[in-house]
């Protein structure tokens, strides 16, 4: 009887152990399913976040491209304006976004000889059939050149400057060597033949009117980058004085002649030489062009000290 009871206990123990193992296995299966569901949820969320990031970056790039396009258009327009001011011709090019500069063709020099005529071909024994002439396309019409600005005082770049340093030219007794502040990053070097007319102490630290768009030229080995404007006679020369309150870099205007100076005067066109006969002082000592006063807007006129009705140069 004791053996029978022991066998029954063993059977009950085995059954309970099997149930526990089944419960544990089912728990593992349930945990795995929950983990899989969590992974799928995380993947879905990451995909949505990636799409949002891509869309946001796309919008940022679109805005950047639009801004760059505006900057390019602005730079192109400024380039065209500068080229037009310098007298360059602009032509429209199909398919381009703006205008292109057209450089004139170089003229043939006297040394160039016309090409020698080719020898006439020998007559063939049998005539060959004539080839049909190809239709020649008409030559494209050349764009009209931009009209040149009128030759007047508006083409001269007249500005107020201050002599910050002056001394005798090392190789010429009649020349001063000056450093003139014209309101730019660095002073300009200027050579002036004023030694016989203006004492050295009167040149130092004074305000003057300078013409800044002459082509730089060497004078006794020193490159002069501007010209000091003076009232002049054969016997006497006076440096023109800007109005009170003027400062280096102020622009000099002339009423009735819009200020549109060349970047650099072409010596061959002799623009200053054409204006010079009409640059004079008047009875009131005011420097004028064809009777219109040279002045700094809002500050006053450019004047000489004593010389009336004389040339300015």
Secondary structure, DSSP 4 states (H G I P E B T S, - for coil): -HHHHHHHHHHHHHHHHHHHHHHHHHHHHHHHHHHHHHHHHHHHHHHHHHHHHHHHHHHHHHHHHHHHHHHHHHHHHHHHHHHHHTT-EEEE-TTSSSEEEEPPPPPPPTT--PPPPPPPPPPPSSPPPPPPPPPPPPPPPPPPPPPPPPSSGGGS-EEEEEEEEEEEETTEEEEEEEEEE-SSSSPEEEEE--TTTS-HHHHTT-EEEEE--SPPEEETTEEE--EE-EEE-SS-EEE-BPPTT--TTPBPEETTB-----SS--GGG-HHHHHHTTEEE-TTSBEEETTEEEEETTTEE-B-SS--S-EE-
